[in-house]
Amino acid sequence: MTKIDMSVPLAGLSLKTPVMTASGTCGYGLDLLPYLDLSRLGALVVKGISVEPRQGNPPPRIMETCGGMLNAIGLENIGMEAFVAEVLPRLREHRTVLLVNILGESEEDYARLVDRLSEQEGIDGFEVNVSCPNVRRGGIAFGSDPATLEHLVAFLRPRTEKPLIIKLSPNVTDIVDMAGRAEAGGADGLTLINTIRGMSVDVESRRPHLATVVGGLSGPAIKPIALRMVWEAAARVQIPIIGVGGILSGEDAVEFLLAGASAVQIGTAHFRNPAACIEVMAGIEGYLARHGIQAVRELIGAIRVDPSREA
Ligand SMILES: Cc1cc2nc3c(=O)[nH]c(=O)nc-3n(C[C@H](O)[C@H](O)[C@H](O)COP(=O)(O)O)c2cc1C
């Protein structure tokens, strides 16, 4: 039997497989080393990095929910300089495509991150988390206001030759408009979706489970929403989309590819199985073999939708 081709091109990068980690769900990737060889991943996306270290939110900041989990980690991280000095040298030992997720509270924060990290060997591109409050604009998240989003992307674009992948927030009225704005600003790709705002309450104490009351919902519960957003965005933009939200199996990943994603990320599934990426890759290969498909690329956007049946 001919070997299945799992490679996909993405934003100027060539990925061995379409399966990558989702930011924040496996630290800086080093936590995965006992479970898998990082060079097998399509890409490693590390936990969000800010200019200065962040402590994150007080506990409790994780709560299991039906079909998912709520988190309010608060983007805790070691900061840009410690990442460069302590983590990056260790990641360079592994031959994997490395995407650094970055977050800021102002355009200048993002610019400092892009400037400093672009100089570093071993970083292949950026995933820009825009679900962060913009302190200069009264705390409205960069990813919630179309003009603010486009301005941020256009501001960062000339600062680096590395791919800029914009990770969109689903907590917006019109995800298609946001996708279009990111593309207009010069994004090389999009990641959809970040967590969905949610909450849960302990009825005995009548207190919210999370110290911050509201957190971000992830896991299988959000998969249909993520899929719908990927499908809608894919119809609008030309740039590649990375689908993320509730993927546990190869079939889940295939759904995203068919809906128009060029690659997928595995997030919450890591808390159940740290080798989830490998399981998902095997599941995709199994699907391709079962259907006599030789290259995973053939699945991208290959959903069959009868136009008269669209809602
Ligand atoms: C504990 C936790 C931490 C996360 N941290 C980040 C982060 O630092 N930056 C980011 O862009 N997304 C972060 N996310 C969002 C995930 O990368 C992903 O977009 C989301 O969880 C949906 O995918 P999933 O359902 O497969 O987890 C985090 C998610 C979880 C559960």
The ligand as an ORCA input file, in Angstrom:
! r2SCAN-3c Opt
* xyz 0 1
  C      -6.126     25.533     30.612
  C      -6.180     26.264     29.299
  C      -5.252     27.276     29.041
  C      -5.285     27.971     27.820
  N      -4.360     28.941     27.573
  C      -4.358     29.598     26.382
  C      -3.354     30.575     26.068
  O      -2.423     30.834     26.850
  N      -3.438     31.221     24.865
  C      -4.432     30.929     23.941
  O      -4.457     31.532     22.866
  N      -5.368     29.969     24.203
  C      -5.354     29.321     25.380
  N      -6.299     28.341     25.641
  C      -7.324     28.022     24.606
  C      -6.941     26.755     23.826
  O      -5.710     26.922     23.141
  C      -8.049     26.378     22.812
  O      -8.234     27.446     21.900
  C      -9.392     26.096     23.482
  O      -9.200     25.434     24.714
  C     -10.337     25.264     22.599
  O      -9.759     24.016     22.267
  P     -10.046     22.630     23.102
  O     -11.533     22.530     23.248
  O      -9.430     21.559     22.278
  O      -9.362     22.822     24.428
  C      -6.282     27.647     26.851
  C      -7.196     26.612     27.127
  C      -7.168     25.922     28.321
  C      -8.162     24.820     28.568
*
